[in-house]
Amino acid sequence: MELHSGDVAVVTGAASGIGLALAERFARAGMHVVAADVDDAALAAVAPALAAHGVDVLTQTVDVRDAAAVDGLATATLERFGAVHVVCNNAGVSSRADPWAGPLEVWRWVLDVNVLGVVHGVRAFLPHLFAGGRGHIVNTASMAGLAPGVGAPYDASKHAVVALTEDLYLDLQAQLAPVGVSVLCPGWVRTNIVDADRNWPAEHGEVPERSVVTAAIEHHFRRAIAEGMTPAEVADRVAAAIGEDRFWVLPDPEWLEVAADRWDTIRAGANPARPDQIPGLPPTSRLFEDILASLTGPPADPPADPPADPPADPA
Ligand SMILES: NC(=O)c1ccc[n+]([C@@H]2O[C@H](COP(=O)([O-])OP(=O)(O)OC[C@H]3O[C@@H](n4cnc5c(N)ncnc54)[C@H](O)[C@@H]3O)[C@@H](O)[C@H]2O)c1
């Protein structure tokens, strides 16, 4: 679908990272933007820069876990602009907690935001995209949706997003619908995703502690993300995919090799194994060394010298 000046784009998770870059990319194309995010302060801070492109900007505080709130976002969009053309279900989170020993709420949070948040967005906007006669949905997954290894709740959520988006594409194709569908699967991108628990919901209690493994190797992940693709580059790929009506948006060829190797393993019926080298990270052996070192702790302090004999009592 060609992007036209005056079209309307909705982006969730628009206050930071990839979502903000998507909103900026659409605004630069002259499209009106509906920017939704759970973080109202961050959203208010980015709104002026979006409006500076000379387009109308509607900001709305929305928690994508809440189906009624996402329906409300669709209603507000239609009330303000009368139409919607592009919907990017992009809001997403990752957790640093231990998936197996940490609180179960970690799973609920990640699956609610990353999977149900996307489902809510599709269900809320699809009738309006149909009614408009042309439109495009972009769901943000990850290369973690094609190759597990980042962390169980996140990987599971992103596999779900890839699968449901592929099903959505096939369903709409079967109906000859005038609505295109893309799934975005980036590798590392320079965003604030590592600190996603800044949005940990208060109703789930205290922010869970980082797992031992995360604590040992988080600095490597932070560096990979700091050196990753810029969000603006990712947004350009998304805009191109919409223009070409292309389903797969796979900006990182190195990560694609990891996913292809995984499928070779599956075809061969071999057991899963971590790649020797994950793009952007040190060799896997080095990661294991760091984890082992943190589990065994620093070398024990040498035993203290025995206390000196007390001076002889002069008496
Ligand atoms: N950064 C990466 O390396 C990378 C790689 C692959 C995929 N992704 C995906 O990209 C998407 C965007 O993440 P990002 O990297 O830009 O991170 P980010 O933390 O910079 O931005 C995420 C945004 O989503 C918002 N958000 C969080 N929970 C929300 C909720 N319940 N409702 C509404 N908004 C909510 C946050 O406030 C934030 O503004 C996510 O789906 C993420 O999984 C990121």
The ligand as a Gaussian input file, in Angstrom:
#p B3LYP/6-31G(d) Opt

LIG

0 1
 N       15.251000      -3.165000      20.884000
 C       15.427000      -4.348000      20.344000
 O       16.582000      -4.831000      20.233000
 C       14.243000      -5.121000      19.809000
 C       14.486000      -6.222000      19.005000
 C       13.404000      -6.961000      18.508000
 C       12.111000      -6.562000      18.798000
 N       11.886000      -5.493000      19.595000
 C       10.494000      -5.125000      19.882000
 O       10.271000      -3.773000      19.503000
 C        9.115000      -3.284000      20.205000
 C        9.419000      -1.913000      20.730000
 O       10.394000      -2.004000      21.767000
 P       11.662000      -1.040000      21.843000
 O       12.853000      -1.879000      21.617000
 O       11.453000       0.167000      21.034000
 O       11.656000      -0.738000      23.409000
 P       11.366000       0.615000      24.230000
 O       11.358000       0.173000      25.650000
 O       12.325000       1.679000      23.828000
 O        9.904000       1.036000      23.757000
 C        8.763000       0.280000      24.130000
 C        7.591000       1.227000      24.367000
 O        6.438000       0.441000      24.688000
 C        5.771000       1.065000      25.778000
 N        4.963000       0.085000      26.522000
 C        5.389000      -0.861000      27.395000
 N        4.353000      -1.521000      27.923000
 C        3.231000      -0.998000      27.359000
 C        1.859000      -1.256000      27.504000
 N        1.412000      -2.193000      28.358000
 N        0.984000      -0.537000      26.772000
 C        1.420000       0.442000      25.931000
 N        2.715000       0.746000      25.762000
 C        3.615000       0.039000      26.465000
 C        6.893000       1.657000      26.632000
 O        6.430000       2.673000      27.507000
 C        7.848000       2.176000      25.550000
 O        7.542000       3.511000      25.203000
 C        8.806000      -4.321000      21.275000
 O        7.708000      -5.118000      20.856000
 C       10.075000      -5.158000      21.343000
 O        9.830000      -6.456000      21.817000
 C       12.927000      -4.756000      20.104000

